[in-house]
Amino acid sequence: MSQDHAEIYRRLGVEPVVNCGSSRSVYGNSTQSDLVRAAMESASHHHVIMEELGEAVGQRLGELTGTEWGLVTAGSATGLALGAAACVAATDPLRMLRLPGPVEGERWVVLTPKGQRFAYDQSVRMIGANVIEVANLAAFEAALVEHNVVAVLMLAERDVGAPLTLDQMRPAALAAGVPIMVDAASEALTLPERWTTRGADMVVYSISKLMRGPAASGLLLGRKPLVQAAWYNGPPHQGFGRAMKISKEQIVGAVAAVELWLSRDRATEQRLWHTMLDGIRDRLQPINALRLDRHELAGGIPRLEVDWSRCHPNLTFTDLQAELLARQPRILIDDYGGTKTSTMISPFSLDLVGAELVAEALFEALTAARPEDGRGATAGCDITGEWTVSIDFAVRPAEQRLVLRRKGDGLAGIHRTKFGDGEGEGWETKDGFDLQIFHWVEGCYVAYRFVAEDCTTDSLSGFVELGAASSHARGPTTLRQFGRVPFVAVRA
């Protein structure tokens, strides 16, 4: 990380991090290559007719990827939204200008295989469609008849071994004239593009992650009529996608990133990644009872799993992450793919110097003496029973209920809201309690972590940490992504 370049953040009071986690959006995606930065800088010096740029880029992306046409979008979630808009409105302005929401008298349904709901299918629901899960081929075929199905949505990483796959759905979808769109944002773009080759009508990738493109850029590829319709439903055109603007600099930089990705030296890249992980593993190897395992996850990137459950069973991922971020330089570990007592180290965003910093920081943290944690304590008052809770959300407070009971050495709770009940577990502390509640909303876990910092027999106060996550990304990073707000409670 260049110290000169870091000053732009420090002037704002933000200290950059050494990222050994991943290229997730919450970490600013990836860092661009020199070629991508140069392309964006060059594009910034000229005006251009965006209609002409969109047409030229669509053709160029098709040539590069072996698909019919391509569209650069403001992130992969925008690709899903515009792809869905293309499925329901096409290029009919009487429909396009009515989005979001079905045309009068219609009800739009998007089908997805059971177990493939994910956080970002909200981008598809934005058009006004309902997402319905189907468990098998028979249910899929029946749903095509029963509902006004406008599209099929798939999550690429869950297709292998699924009870309902693209290959199974394709014949029935084709016969019904229903497009299939695949979210492959976490996957690597390969040649030939594998999802359209297998029969998908559209596929979405992230350009800002593995391809090191502009930070808010996605890629929609597929059948030309559909992808062009997505383009017309999006910026700079008037309509549903106008709010999803993307600049000429981002578009040009994204094309440069795709070109570079498809022509890169993969062997050299892999050797460097493995060299960095070898160095981290060798530094940590002497730590007694620490488990170190090599994995290869999305994008062909090797990872080193660091599991401290046997040497520091009371050290949570959240605590270790906070410790490493409090250092200088700050080290960022990620919870994706890990557990409460493990993390996956990725070399993707590191250089050799950064890898050494990560190794030393982990060694120092995992060899430090650890005090006992506060679990198993008893609150200074009886906290069990039913409480009326007031949570201070941004616009107005919400009144809800919290029912607490002891469960073994811990605490169990029910969180009652007007939308339904959530349940969870936690533990008492000397000041109150720490309780993680989960609700289930549209394929996502919605998280409320109640931390009571002051309690009496009749009152509680503290904060609630808020978040949401798909089942495959249910870690502290996503479960606290909506920040924290204060709460107070009185006996019901």
N, C-alpha and C positions, 0 to 999 in steps of 0.2 A: 504494500500500500504506500503510494507516494505521499510523503509528508507535505509537499507543496500543494498537491491536489486536495489533501485532507483539510487544508485551511478554510476552504469554502464552506465546509460544514461547521468547523469550529467557530467561525464568525457568527453562526446562528446558535451557538451553544450546544451543538451536537457532536459527540465524539464518535468517529467511525469505528468499525469492528474488523477484526480478522475473522473471516467467515469460513469455518470448517464444517458448516452444517449443510446448507443446500442453497439453491438459487430461487427460493420462494419469494413471492411478491412482498411478504412482510419484511423481508431482508433486503429489499431493493433489487430483486432479480439478480442478474449477473452483471459483470462489468464488460463493457463493449471492447471489441478488438480495435486496434488502430485503424484498420481498414473501414470498419463501420463508422467510427468517429469522423474519419476523413470524408466519407460519403455524405454524412449528415451536414458537416460543415460546408461542403461544396454546395449542397442543395439549398442552404440557407441564404445564398447570395443572389438568388434569382426568383422571379415570379414564374408561375406555370399555370396552365389551365388544368385544373384538377380532373376534369372529365377525360382529358387526353392522357394524363398520367395514370389514372385508374385503368383505362383500356390497355395501355402499353404494359403496365405492371401485371395485369391479369394474364396477358399473353406470355410474358416473360416467365412468370411463375409456373405456368402450365408447361412451358418448354423445359424448365429446370427440373420439375418434379415428375414429368411424364403424365400429368393429369390434363384435363381439358382447359381448366382456367383456375386462377388464384386471386385471392383478395387479402390485402394486408388490413388487419383490423386493430382497434385500440385494445389489445389484449385478447386472449383466447376466449374469455367469457363473452366478449362482444361478438366474436365469431359465432358462438352458439346462438346468441340473440338474433343476429342478422340472418343466420341460416334458418332459424325457426320462422322469422318474418317472411323469408322467401317461400317457405312451404305453405303459408296460409294466404299471403297477399300477392305473391309473384310480382308482376310489374303492373298490376291493375291499380291505378291511382284511387279508385273509389274504395278499394280495400286498404291500400297502403295508408291513406290519410285517416282511416278509422282505427288504426292500431294505437294503443293496445286494446284488446278486447274483441270478442267475436262479432262478426257482422250479425245484425238482428236476426234472430231465429236459428242461429247456428251455435253449436257447442263443440269446441275444438279439444281434441284429446291427443296427447303424445304418449305413445307406449314405450315402456322400457322394461328389459328383463328384470325379474325379481332379484334383489340384491345389488342392483346397479344404480339406485338413487344416490345422488351425491350433492354436495353443497351448491355447486354451480349450475344445477339444473334449474335454479331460480331464474337464470338468464333465459331459459326457454319458457318458463311460466310467465315471464314479463310480457309476452305477446298476448296473454289472456287465455292460454291453454292450461288444461289440467293434465298432470302427469300420472299415468296409471301403470302399475307394475303388473306383469304377466309372468306366471310361473313356468310355463312350458309351451310347446308348440301348439297344442290343442287350444289352450287359453288364448294364445296369440292370434290364432286364426279366427276364433270366436269373437275376440275383441275387434278385429278388423271389420266384422259384419255388424256388430252391435253398436259401435261408436262411430262418430265422424272423426276418424283418425287422420291427422294431418302430417304426422311424422313419427319415426321411430328413433329414439335416442339411446345410444350405447356408450358405456364407459370402457374404453379400450383395455385398460389394465385388468379388467375383470372378465374378459371374454374367454380366456383359456380355461377350460374345465368347467365353464358355466353350464347350467342345465338348459339354457337357451342361448344359442350362439348366432353370430351374423350369418354363417353358412346355412343354418336351419331356417332363419327368418326370411332370408332374401327371396326365395321363390314366391312365397305368399305376399310379401310386401310389393314385389314387382308386379304381380298379377293384380293387386289392388291399386296400383299407382301411388303407393305411399313411399316417400323418400326415407332413406336411412341415413342418419347423421351420427358420426362417431366423435366422441371427445377423446383425443389422443394428446392432450396438452402436456401430460407428464412423460410422453414417449419420445423417442428419437425419430426424426424424419429420415427414412431410408429410401434407397432406389432399388427397384421400383417402389413407389408409394404403396404400402401393402394393403391399406384398407379399401381404397378405391379399386385396386387390382382384384380384391376379393368380392367386390360388388357394392360397396357402400356408395351412396350418392354424394355425400359430403363428409369431410373430415377436418377437424380443427386441431392445430398444433400451437404451441407457444414458441414465439421467436425470441422472446426476452429471457428465456432460461437457458436451455442447452445450447441454443444457437448463438448466444451472446449478442442478441440484437438490441434495438432500442427498448427501454425499460417497460414501455406499455405497448407491446406489439404482439399480435397473434396472426395466424395464417389459416385461412379457409380455402380448402382445395376441393375440387370435384367437378361434377357435371356443369358445363358452361351455362346453360339456361338458369340453373338454380343459383350458382355462385354470382352470376351477373345480376340476378334479381336481388340477392343479398346486398350487392354493391349499390343498387338503386334505392334500396330501403335504408341505406346508411348514409353517412356524410360524404360529400357536402350537400346531398340532396335534402329537400324538405321532407319531413315525415318522422316515422318512429325512431330511426337511428341518428337523427340530427345531433342528439346530445352525446353521441359516441364519437366525437370528432378525432381525427388523427391528422397530423401535420405532414406536409410534403417531405420534411426532413426525416420523419419517422418512417415513411413509406420507402424512401430511397435507402435509408439505413437498413431497413428490414430486408430488402432485396439483396443488398450487399452481404448481410448476415447469412441468408440462405445460400448464396453463391459460395461463400467461404466455408460454410458447414459441409456442403456436398463435395468440396474439393480438398478438405483438410487432410493432413497426414495422420491417419488414425493410429498407426503403429507407434510413432513418436509420442503422440498424446498419451497412449496407454502406458508406455514406458515411464514417462514422467509421473503420471498418477501413482503407479505402483512404487516408484522410488520414494515418493513422499510418504505413502502409507507405511512402507518398510521402515523408514526413519522414525515415524511416530511409534510404531509397534516395538521397535528395538529399544526406544527410550522407556516405554512403559512395561516391558517384559519383566524386569526385576521385581515389580510390585507383587507381593505375595497374595495369592487367591484372586487376582484380577484376571478376568477372562477376556481374551482378545481373539476375535474371529474375523476372517475376510469374507465379504459377500460382494455380489454384483447385482445392483438394482437397476432402476429405470435408466435408460440411455446408455447402458453399457459402462457405467461409471463404477469402479470398484469402491467399496466402503470398508472401513474397519469398525467392527462393533466393539465397543468398550463397555464391559459389564462389571460393575463394582458391587453386585448384590452380595457376594460372599465376604468381601473385605470391608465394606461399609454399608451394611444392610439398612441403616437408618438414614443414609444420605440419599435424598431424592434428586431426581433430575432437575427439578425446579430450583432447589438450593444450590446445586453445582453450577447450573447456568448462571444464577445470580452472582455467585462467587467469581466466576470467570469474567463476567461482564464488569465487575468492580475492579479488575486489574488494569494495569497499564503495560502494554497495549491490551485493549479489551478483546477477549476471545469469545466468539459466538458458537455454541453448540446447538444442535437442533433436536427436536423430539420426534421428528418424522421417522418412522421405522424403528424407534427405540421403545423403551419401557420406563417405568418409574425409577429403575436403577441401571439404565443403560442408555447409550447414545450411539448413533452411526456417524463416524467421521468421514466426510467427503473431501477429496482433494480438488474437486472441480474449481473452486474459487480461490485456491491457494497457489502460492509460488514456493520455491524451496525455502526462502527465509520465513515465510508465513508458517510453513509446516514445522519448522524448528520451534517457532514461538508456541505453536499449539502443543507440541510434544512436551515442552518444558512446563507450560502452564498446567497441563493435565497431570504431569508427574508431581508437581508441587501440591496440587489440590488433593490428589489421591494418596499422598503419603503424609498429609497433615493430620495431627491429632484431632479427634472429633468429640465434642461434648454430647451428652445424651440429649435426645430431642424431647419436646414437651408432651408427647403423646402418653396417654395413660394417666395424666393428671386429672384431678377432679375440680370442677368449677366451684367457685366460692358460694354458690347457691344452687338450688334445685332448678334445672333448666328444662326438665321434662314436662310434657303437657302441650296444650294448644296455645299458640300465640297469634295475635293479630299484628301483622307486619306492614309497615309503611315504607316503601322503597322510593327514594327520591330520584326518579328518572328526570331527564333533561327538561321536559315541558311541564309535567305535572306528576305528583306522587301517585303511586298505585297501592291500593290496600289489598293485601293477600293474607293467607293463613300459612302457618308453619306448625306442624305437629312433630314433636320430638319424643323419642323413647330410647332407653339404653338397649344396646344389643351386644351381649357379651362384654368385651372390654371396650367396645366402641359406642357409637351413636348412630341411630337410624332416624330418617326424617321423611315427611311427606310435605310437599310444597303445593298448596292449593291456589289456583288462579282461575279467572273466569274462562280461560282457554282450556283448562284441564289440570290434572294432577301430575306432578313429577315426584320422583323418589330418589333417595341417595343415602350415603353413609358418610361418617366422619368420626371425630373423636372430641372429647372434652379437653379443654385447656384450663389453666388456672384462672384465666380471665373470662372464659365462656365456652366457646366451641368453634370448631372448623368443620363445616359440613358441605359436601359436594352433591348438588342435586342435578338430575338430568330430566329434561322433557324430550319428547320426540315430535319434531315438526317437519313435515315435507322431506323426509329422508335424512334429516339432520338431528344430531343430539344438540339440544340447547342447554347451556350450562349456567347454573346459578351457584356460585360458591359463597355461602354465608360464613362470615367470620365475625363472631361476637367478641368484642374487645372490652365490654363492660356489662356486667349483669347484676341484677338484684332479684329478689324473689318475684317481683312483679314487672320488671322491665329489662329490656335488652337493647344494646346499640352496637353498631359496628359498620362493616361495609359488605357489599355484595360484588363479587367479581363475575363479569358477564362474558359469555362467548357462545360459540356454536361450532360444530365440526361434523364432517362425515365420519362414518365408522372407521375408515382407513387412515384418518388423520386426527384422531382424538387424543391430542396431547395438550400440554399447558399453553403452547403458543396460540392455538386456536380457541381453547376454552377460556381464555381471558382477553380475547381480541376486541371486545366491546368496552373495555375499561372497567372501572369500579365506581360504584355509587354508594352513598350512605344509606343505612336503614335503621329504623327504631322499631321496637315491638313492645306490646303490653299483653298481659294475660287475656285470653279470649273469654 
